[in-house]
Amino acid sequence: MKVLITGANGQVGWELQRALAPLGEVVALSHAQLDLANADAIRQALRHAAPDLIVNAAAYTAVDRAEEEPALAQAVNGDAPGILAEEAQRLHAALVHYSTDYVFDGSKGAPYEEIDATNPRSVYGATKLAGEKAISAVDCAHLILRTSWVYGARGKNFLLTMQRLAREREELRVVDDQHGAPTWSRMLAEATASIVSQCLHQGTVADRLRDKGGLYHLSAAGQTTWFGFASAIVAQGEKLPRMTPITTADYPLPAARPAYSVLANDKIARHFGIRLPDWQHSLGQCLELN
Ligand SMILES: NC(=O)c1ccc[n+]([C@@H]2O[C@H](COP(=O)([O-])OP(=O)(O)OC[C@H]3O[C@@H](n4cnc5c(N)ncnc54)[C@H](OP(=O)(O)O)[C@@H]3O)[C@@H](O)[C@H]2O)c1
């Protein structure tokens, strides 16, 4: 099997390179090597590599900046996934893609299921939802994995930011009224590899995902707030700043976020036997690597 990974230097893309390596030949393309804002470049790269599986880990993930660059966010998050799906169909390949809890508005107050109505509150959320729809509109074998609050030992993320701020500041003021599930990039990559491996045991990934593919939620078990997440991070550090919970209104940002975006992960457990550990457990493991 030949696998093409986009966004190979991102949090998830980097972990995917490692997790998918035992399953086949991996072609890992960074942003510099393949720009998803360039439709022709996507088609050319896919036709040249002719993979059996495309894993799209690239995305315009700057949630606040997206409010100022909606066209670029739409090209990368909304349009490119549809082009990848068309190319996958042409190659009889499968497409694995990641989406976000930010497709929801947060008003449900209970874990969101795949069948729940979407209503993004930000440009980022809206463009990611457009990407899901663009893939679904193409009749290719695909898997869309909606996840949440991704962090890892590498890249730009909340974990690394909190560790830095804890070293630099006496007090950390962190939002305590947004609820979600912090999910380790390595867990996402390993769950993806497990699904791919299961599919390979039963034929090609494309054959299998044509039957069992579609939209799935995949996030860590449990839930917390950004304040709870930050507190758990700094508790493991050398210097303990004063931790102050604040509200979303105390810390205005350009993009609105859902107040509650916990995902229900039962469907992926039922179909693929995958359940990610509690967020605190994975955080502990990730911190041990730092
Ligand atoms: N991060 C989260 O909290 C979160 C939450 C829910 C869902 N997700 C989803 O999970 C997936 C993986 O995200 P992640 O956390 O790994 O994000 P990430 O660390 O920001 O990685 C995204 C990668 O995409 C690349 N990229 C950006 N624009 C691109 C373009 N035009 N063409 C090609 N590559 C481009 C980035 O490269 P540069 O850095 O060089 O631009 C980066 O390497 C994405 O689909 C994201 O929407 C993420």
The ligand as an SDF file (V2000), in Angstrom:
LIG
                    3D

 48 52  0  0  0  0  0  0  0  0999 V2000
   -5.5310   21.7220   16.3320 N   0  0  0  0  0  0  0  0  0  0  0  0
   -6.7430   21.5040   16.8590 C   0  0  0  0  0  0  0  0  0  0  0  0
   -7.0260   21.8790   17.9940 O   0  0  0  0  0  0  0  0  0  0  0  0
   -7.7770   20.7530   16.0640 C   0  0  0  0  0  0  0  0  0  0  0  0
   -9.0380   20.5440   16.6370 C   0  0  0  0  0  0  0  0  0  0  0  0
   -9.9940   19.8460   15.9140 C   0  0  0  0  0  0  0  0  0  0  0  0
   -9.6910   19.3790   14.6460 C   0  0  0  0  0  0  0  0  0  0  0  0
   -8.4610   19.6140   14.1130 N   0  0  0  0  0  0  0  0  0  0  0  0
   -8.1900   19.1310   12.7630 C   0  0  0  0  0  0  0  0  0  0  0  0
   -7.1900   18.1380   12.8300 O   0  0  0  0  0  0  0  0  0  0  0  0
   -6.4120   18.1630   11.6190 C   0  0  0  0  0  0  0  0  0  0  0  0
   -4.9430   18.2300   11.9510 C   0  0  0  0  0  0  0  0  0  0  0  0
   -4.6930   19.4630   12.6040 O   0  0  0  0  0  0  0  0  0  0  0  0
   -3.3870   19.7280   13.4630 P   0  0  0  0  0  0  0  0  0  0  0  0
   -3.8100   19.9220   14.8560 O   0  0  0  0  0  0  0  0  0  0  0  0
   -2.3490   18.7290   13.1310 O   0  0  0  0  0  0  0  0  0  0  0  0
   -3.0260   21.1710   12.8780 O   0  0  0  0  0  0  0  0  0  0  0  0
   -1.5990   21.8460   12.6570 P   0  0  0  0  0  0  0  0  0  0  0  0
   -0.6290   21.3570   13.6670 O   0  0  0  0  0  0  0  0  0  0  0  0
   -1.8920   23.3010   12.5280 O   0  0  0  0  0  0  0  0  0  0  0  0
   -1.1590   21.2580   11.2520 O   0  0  0  0  0  0  0  0  0  0  0  0
   -1.7750   21.6480   10.0630 C   0  0  0  0  0  0  0  0  0  0  0  0
   -0.7390   21.5190    8.9790 C   0  0  0  0  0  0  0  0  0  0  0  0
   -1.3520   21.9460    7.7630 O   0  0  0  0  0  0  0  0  0  0  0  0
   -0.4260   22.7670    7.1030 C   0  0  0  0  0  0  0  0  0  0  0  0
   -1.0700   23.6980    6.1990 N   0  0  0  0  0  0  0  0  0  0  0  0
   -1.6640   24.8920    6.4620 C   0  0  0  0  0  0  0  0  0  0  0  0
   -2.0600   25.4560    5.3260 N   0  0  0  0  0  0  0  0  0  0  0  0
   -1.7270   24.6080    4.3320 C   0  0  0  0  0  0  0  0  0  0  0  0
   -1.8590   24.6370    2.9310 C   0  0  0  0  0  0  0  0  0  0  0  0
   -2.3980   25.7010    2.3070 N   0  0  0  0  0  0  0  0  0  0  0  0
   -1.3870   23.5900    2.2170 N   0  0  0  0  0  0  0  0  0  0  0  0
   -0.7850   22.5480    2.8230 C   0  0  0  0  0  0  0  0  0  0  0  0
   -0.6180   22.4570    4.1440 N   0  0  0  0  0  0  0  0  0  0  0  0
   -1.0910   23.4830    4.8810 C   0  0  0  0  0  0  0  0  0  0  0  0
    0.3340   23.4910    8.1870 C   0  0  0  0  0  0  0  0  0  0  0  0
    1.5600   23.9540    7.6940 O   0  0  0  0  0  0  0  0  0  0  0  0
    2.1360   25.3910    8.1530 P   0  0  0  0  0  0  0  0  0  0  0  0
    2.1800   25.3510    9.6510 O   0  0  0  0  0  0  0  0  0  0  0  0
    3.4500   25.4380    7.4790 O   0  0  0  0  0  0  0  0  0  0  0  0
    1.1540   26.3840    7.6130 O   0  0  0  0  0  0  0  0  0  0  0  0
    0.5000   22.3930    9.2170 C   0  0  0  0  0  0  0  0  0  0  0  0
    1.6680   21.6390    8.9750 O   0  0  0  0  0  0  0  0  0  0  0  0
   -6.9360   19.3410   10.8170 C   0  0  0  0  0  0  0  0  0  0  0  0
   -7.8770   18.8810    9.8980 O   0  0  0  0  0  0  0  0  0  0  0  0
   -7.6350   20.2070   11.8490 C   0  0  0  0  0  0  0  0  0  0  0  0
   -8.6630   20.9980   11.2840 O   0  0  0  0  0  0  0  0  0  0  0  0
   -7.4890   20.2800   14.8080 C   0  0  0  0  0  0  0  0  0  0  0  0
  1  2  1  0
  2  3  2  0
  2  4  1  0
  4  5  1  0
  4 48  2  0
  5  6  2  0
  6  7  1  0
  7  8  2  0
  8  9  1  0
  8 48  1  0
  9 10  1  0
  9 46  1  0
 10 11  1  0
 11 12  1  0
 11 44  1  0
 12 13  1  0
 13 14  1  0
 14 15  2  0
 14 16  1  0
 14 17  1  0
 17 18  1  0
 18 19  2  0
 18 20  1  0
 18 21  1  0
 21 22  1  0
 22 23  1  0
 23 24  1  0
 23 42  1  0
 24 25  1  0
 25 26  1  0
 25 36  1  0
 26 27  1  0
 26 35  1  0
 27 28  2  0
 28 29  1  0
 29 30  1  0
 29 35  2  0
 30 31  1  0
 30 32  2  0
 32 33  1  0
 33 34  2  0
 34 35  1  0
 36 37  1  0
 36 42  1  0
 37 38  1  0
 38 39  2  0
 38 40  1  0
 38 41  1  0
 42 43  1  0
 44 45  1  0
 44 46  1  0
 46 47  1  0
M  CHG  2   8   1  16  -1
M  END
$$$$
